[in-house]
Amino acid sequence: MSTVMTPEDRHLAEFTTGGSTAEIVGGIAAVVLTILGLAHVAPRFMLTIATIAIGAALVFEGASIAAEYSALLARTDDSALETTEMGGGMTTEMAAGIAGIVLGLLALLGLAPMVLTPVAVIVFGTALAFGSGMVSRLNDLKIEMSGAHASAQRVAREAMGASAGTQVLIGLGGVVLGILALVGTVPMVLTLVALLSVGASVLLSGNALSGKIVALVHR
């Protein structure tokens, strides 16, 4: 079954795909940088740059999901309460990204990097944990509006639920590792490992979202 896309739909698809591409780039950068840091290649420098990369990726992720959700919400009968909840989730994610960029830049300038980067990790982990609910709601809307068979929608929801659960676990793990790093337990290693996990999560999230949008465009 072919779907005719309006100019607004195509603009949204292009914008969201661009945001997803930025997520993928940020996720790849974070993964590569943290692996280099764990391999003792300028670990302090890699740590701060990876923090900035993840912060930027989260900002783009929040912006692209916000645009997609707004477009979907305009076609549904969701209440103002649901709109407020989703808006709060997106604000949290984007705010975490901005905070991470600022903390990473300050750490890059040499201002207590082994304090600021673990704090950024805690912020990122919290954003992942809270943001998973927002992403789940967005995916529910997309599944409801897909027109697919009930069994296909059920399978899709189960897959999305597993993905959201994984994101929550990664977020909570990042928070724990960040706290341990703050109290002085091998801070460099734990912070790099936490950033590696968060970067991988952002990478997979961006890749999945990009794939959905590309499939929509070529449907």
C-alpha positions as a LaTeX table, in Angstrom:
\begin{tabular}{lrrr}
\hline
Residue & $x$ (\AA) & $y$ (\AA) & $z$ (\AA) \\
\hline
Met1 & 0.00 & 0.00 & 0.00 \\
Ser2 & 1.52 & 3.34 & $-1.05$ \\
Thr3 & 1.34 & 6.45 & 1.08 \\
Val4 & 1.11 & 9.94 & $-0.43$ \\
Met5 & 3.19 & 12.37 & 1.60 \\
Thr6 & 2.35 & 16.04 & 1.82 \\
Pro7 & 5.08 & 18.71 & 1.59 \\
Glu8 & 4.80 & 19.09 & 5.37 \\
Asp9 & 5.37 & 15.35 & 5.81 \\
Arg10 & 8.46 & 15.45 & 3.61 \\
His11 & 9.82 & 18.47 & 5.48 \\
Leu12 & 9.31 & 16.65 & 8.78 \\
Ala13 & 10.98 & 13.50 & 7.41 \\
Glu14 & 13.98 & 15.48 & 6.18 \\
Phe15 & 14.31 & 17.37 & 9.48 \\
Thr16 & 13.97 & 14.25 & 11.60 \\
Thr17 & 16.37 & 12.25 & 9.45 \\
Gly18 & 18.88 & 15.08 & 9.79 \\
Gly19 & 18.50 & 14.98 & 13.56 \\
Ser20 & 18.92 & 11.21 & 13.56 \\
Thr21 & 22.06 & 11.49 & 11.44 \\
Ala22 & 23.49 & 13.90 & 14.00 \\
Glu23 & 22.67 & 11.39 & 16.75 \\
Ile24 & 24.48 & 8.64 & 14.86 \\
Val25 & 27.55 & 10.84 & 14.30 \\
Gly26 & 27.57 & 11.88 & 17.96 \\
Gly27 & 27.12 & 8.28 & 19.11 \\
Ile28 & 29.92 & 6.98 & 16.88 \\
Ala29 & 32.22 & 9.79 & 18.00 \\
Ala30 & 31.53 & 9.04 & 21.66 \\
Val31 & 32.10 & 5.29 & 21.24 \\
Val32 & 35.37 & 5.76 & 19.34 \\
Leu33 & 36.67 & 8.44 & 21.71 \\
Thr34 & 35.88 & 6.46 & 24.86 \\
Ile35 & 37.50 & 3.31 & 23.45 \\
Leu36 & 40.62 & 5.34 & 22.66 \\
Gly37 & 40.53 & 6.76 & 26.18 \\
Leu38 & 40.24 & 3.29 & 27.69 \\
Ala39 & 43.25 & 2.32 & 25.55 \\
His40 & 45.20 & 5.12 & 27.31 \\
Val41 & 45.28 & 7.41 & 24.27 \\
Ala42 & 44.99 & 10.90 & 25.83 \\
Pro43 & 42.20 & 9.67 & 28.15 \\
Arg44 & 41.42 & 13.05 & 29.75 \\
Phe45 & 41.05 & 14.74 & 26.37 \\
Met46 & 38.97 & 11.88 & 24.94 \\
Leu47 & 36.78 & 11.99 & 28.05 \\
Thr48 & 35.85 & 15.64 & 27.65 \\
Ile49 & 35.31 & 15.50 & 23.88 \\
Ala50 & 33.10 & 12.41 & 24.22 \\
Thr51 & 31.02 & 14.27 & 26.82 \\
Ile52 & 30.49 & 17.15 & 24.41 \\
Ala53 & 29.62 & 14.75 & 21.56 \\
Ile54 & 26.95 & 12.96 & 23.59 \\
Gly55 & 25.50 & 16.27 & 24.77 \\
Ala56 & 25.17 & 17.48 & 21.18 \\
Ala57 & 23.60 & 14.17 & 20.12 \\
Leu58 & 20.98 & 14.43 & 22.87 \\
Val59 & 20.09 & 17.97 & 21.82 \\
Phe60 & 19.53 & 16.84 & 18.22 \\
Glu61 & 17.62 & 13.78 & 19.39 \\
Gly62 & 15.28 & 15.86 & 21.51 \\
Ala63 & 14.69 & 18.34 & 18.68 \\
Ser64 & 13.95 & 15.69 & 16.05 \\
Ile65 & 11.63 & 13.70 & 18.30 \\
Ala66 & 9.85 & 16.90 & 19.34 \\
Ala67 & 9.18 & 17.76 & 15.70 \\
Glu68 & 7.90 & 14.28 & 14.92 \\
Tyr69 & 5.71 & 14.11 & 17.99 \\
Ser70 & 4.17 & 17.52 & 17.30 \\
Ala71 & 3.24 & 16.41 & 13.79 \\
Leu72 & 1.72 & 13.15 & 15.02 \\
Leu73 & $-0.13$ & 14.85 & 17.87 \\
Ala74 & $-1.81$ & 17.20 & 15.41 \\
Arg75 & $-3.45$ & 14.16 & 13.80 \\
Thr76 & $-4.72$ & 12.59 & 17.02 \\
Asp77 & $-7.19$ & 13.41 & 19.76 \\
Asp78 & $-4.66$ & 13.21 & 22.61 \\
Ser79 & $-5.42$ & 15.39 & 25.62 \\
Ala80 & $-3.54$ & 18.48 & 26.75 \\
Leu81 & $-2.26$ & 16.46 & 29.73 \\
Glu82 & $-0.46$ & 14.02 & 27.41 \\
Thr83 & 0.97 & 16.97 & 25.49 \\
Thr84 & 2.34 & 18.43 & 28.71 \\
Glu85 & 3.89 & 15.12 & 29.75 \\
Met86 & 5.62 & 14.67 & 26.42 \\
Gly87 & 6.80 & 18.26 & 26.38 \\
Gly88 & 8.36 & 17.74 & 29.80 \\
Gly89 & 10.19 & 14.65 & 28.61 \\
Met90 & 11.59 & 16.42 & 25.58 \\
Thr91 & 12.61 & 19.44 & 27.66 \\
Thr92 & 14.48 & 17.12 & 30.06 \\
Glu93 & 16.38 & 15.41 & 27.25 \\
Met94 & 17.36 & 18.62 & 25.47 \\
Ala95 & 18.29 & 20.31 & 28.76 \\
Ala96 & 20.50 & 17.33 & 29.63 \\
Gly97 & 22.26 & 17.66 & 26.28 \\
Ile98 & 22.88 & 21.37 & 26.76 \\
Ala99 & 24.11 & 20.79 & 30.32 \\
Gly100 & 26.44 & 18.06 & 29.06 \\
Ile101 & 27.91 & 20.36 & 26.41 \\
Val102 & 28.55 & 23.10 & 28.98 \\
Leu103 & 30.09 & 20.67 & 31.49 \\
Gly104 & 32.23 & 19.11 & 28.76 \\
Leu105 & 33.52 & 22.49 & 27.61 \\
Leu106 & 34.38 & 23.52 & 31.16 \\
Ala107 & 36.17 & 20.21 & 31.70 \\
Leu108 & 38.03 & 20.70 & 28.40 \\
Leu109 & 39.28 & 24.02 & 29.78 \\
Gly110 & 40.69 & 22.18 & 32.77 \\
Leu111 & 38.07 & 23.12 & 35.36 \\
Ala112 & 37.84 & 20.00 & 37.56 \\
Pro113 & 37.33 & 17.52 & 34.67 \\
Met114 & 37.10 & 14.52 & 36.99 \\
Val115 & 34.20 & 16.17 & 38.77 \\
Leu116 & 32.35 & 17.75 & 35.87 \\
Thr117 & 32.44 & 14.74 & 33.53 \\
Pro118 & 30.99 & 12.30 & 36.11 \\
Val119 & 28.29 & 14.88 & 36.80 \\
Ala120 & 27.58 & 15.00 & 33.05 \\
Val121 & 27.34 & 11.19 & 33.03 \\
Ile122 & 24.76 & 11.32 & 35.82 \\
Val123 & 22.79 & 13.93 & 33.86 \\
Phe124 & 22.92 & 11.81 & 30.69 \\
Gly125 & 21.87 & 8.67 & 32.53 \\
Thr126 & 18.93 & 10.45 & 34.14 \\
Ala127 & 17.84 & 11.80 & 30.76 \\
Leu128 & 17.97 & 8.34 & 29.19 \\
Ala129 & 15.93 & 6.82 & 32.00 \\
Phe130 & 13.24 & 9.51 & 31.93 \\
Gly131 & 13.30 & 9.95 & 28.16 \\
Ser132 & 12.48 & 6.30 & 27.50 \\
Gly133 & 8.87 & 6.88 & 28.54 \\
Met134 & 8.54 & 9.74 & 26.06 \\
Val135 & 10.00 & 7.67 & 23.25 \\
Ser136 & 7.65 & 4.79 & 24.11 \\
Arg137 & 4.65 & 7.10 & 23.89 \\
Leu138 & 5.85 & 8.42 & 20.53 \\
Asn139 & 6.26 & 4.90 & 19.19 \\
Asp140 & 2.79 & 3.97 & 20.45 \\
Leu141 & 1.34 & 6.87 & 18.47 \\
Lys142 & 3.20 & 5.79 & 15.34 \\
Ile143 & 2.02 & 2.20 & 15.74 \\
Glu144 & $-1.59$ & 3.27 & 16.32 \\
Met145 & $-1.56$ & 5.41 & 13.17 \\
Ser146 & 0.21 & 2.81 & 11.03 \\
Gly147 & $-2.97$ & 0.95 & 10.09 \\
Ala148 & $-1.12$ & $-2.35$ & 10.48 \\
His149 & $-2.79$ & $-5.58$ & 11.56 \\
Ala150 & $-3.40$ & $-5.98$ & 15.31 \\
Ser151 & $-0.89$ & $-8.83$ & 15.61 \\
Ala152 & 1.78 & $-6.76$ & 13.85 \\
Gln153 & 1.09 & $-3.83$ & 16.18 \\
Arg154 & 1.42 & $-6.13$ & 19.20 \\
Val155 & 4.79 & $-7.44$ & 18.02 \\
Ala156 & 5.98 & $-3.89$ & 17.35 \\
Arg157 & 4.93 & $-2.76$ & 20.83 \\
Glu158 & 6.76 & $-5.68$ & 22.44 \\
Ala159 & 9.92 & $-4.83$ & 20.51 \\
Met160 & 9.64 & $-1.15$ & 21.44 \\
Gly161 & 9.05 & $-2.08$ & 25.07 \\
Ala162 & 12.22 & $-4.17$ & 25.15 \\
Ser163 & 14.18 & $-1.30$ & 23.61 \\
Ala164 & 12.80 & 1.18 & 26.15 \\
Gly165 & 13.67 & $-1.18$ & 29.00 \\
Thr166 & 17.24 & $-1.46$ & 27.76 \\
Gln167 & 17.51 & 2.33 & 27.61 \\
Val168 & 16.31 & 2.63 & 31.19 \\
Leu169 & 18.88 & 0.08 & 32.37 \\
Ile170 & 21.69 & 1.88 & 30.53 \\
Gly171 & 20.55 & 5.19 & 32.01 \\
Leu172 & 20.46 & 3.82 & 35.55 \\
Gly173 & 23.84 & 2.16 & 35.01 \\
Gly174 & 25.27 & 5.50 & 33.90 \\
Val175 & 23.94 & 7.18 & 37.03 \\
Val176 & 25.50 & 4.53 & 39.28 \\
Leu177 & 28.87 & 4.67 & 37.49 \\
Gly178 & 28.83 & 8.47 & 37.62 \\
Ile179 & 28.19 & 8.46 & 41.36 \\
Leu180 & 30.97 & 5.91 & 41.95 \\
Ala181 & 33.35 & 8.04 & 39.87 \\
Leu182 & 32.45 & 11.11 & 41.91 \\
Val183 & 33.33 & 9.39 & 45.18 \\
Gly184 & 36.77 & 8.51 & 43.79 \\
Thr185 & 36.41 & 4.88 & 42.66 \\
Val186 & 38.69 & 4.71 & 39.59 \\
Pro187 & 36.93 & 7.82 & 38.22 \\
Met188 & 38.61 & 7.91 & 34.81 \\
Val189 & 37.78 & 4.30 & 33.92 \\
Leu190 & 34.22 & 4.36 & 35.27 \\
Thr191 & 33.40 & 7.64 & 33.55 \\
Leu192 & 34.76 & 6.40 & 30.23 \\
Val193 & 32.81 & 3.13 & 30.53 \\
Ala194 & 29.63 & 5.06 & 31.37 \\
Leu195 & 30.11 & 7.38 & 28.39 \\
Leu196 & 30.74 & 4.35 & 26.16 \\
Ser197 & 27.43 & 2.81 & 27.24 \\
Val198 & 25.49 & 6.06 & 26.83 \\
Gly199 & 27.12 & 6.71 & 23.45 \\
Ala200 & 26.18 & 3.23 & 22.22 \\
Ser201 & 22.59 & 3.77 & 23.40 \\
Val202 & 22.37 & 7.12 & 21.59 \\
Leu203 & 23.88 & 5.56 & 18.46 \\
Leu204 & 21.36 & 2.72 & 18.36 \\
Ser205 & 18.46 & 5.06 & 19.11 \\
Gly206 & 19.46 & 7.43 & 16.30 \\
Asn207 & 20.00 & 4.61 & 13.85 \\
Ala208 & 16.60 & 3.10 & 14.62 \\
Leu209 & 14.79 & 6.43 & 14.27 \\
Ser210 & 16.59 & 7.22 & 11.00 \\
Gly211 & 15.62 & 3.84 & 9.60 \\
Lys212 & 11.96 & 4.42 & 10.40 \\
Ile213 & 11.91 & 7.80 & 8.70 \\
Val214 & 13.72 & 6.55 & 5.59 \\
Ala215 & 11.24 & 3.68 & 5.37 \\
Leu216 & 8.39 & 6.21 & 5.61 \\
Val217 & 9.81 & 8.33 & 2.80 \\
His218 & 10.25 & 5.36 & 0.45 \\
Arg219 & 7.06 & 3.57 & 1.45 \\
\hline
\end{tabular}
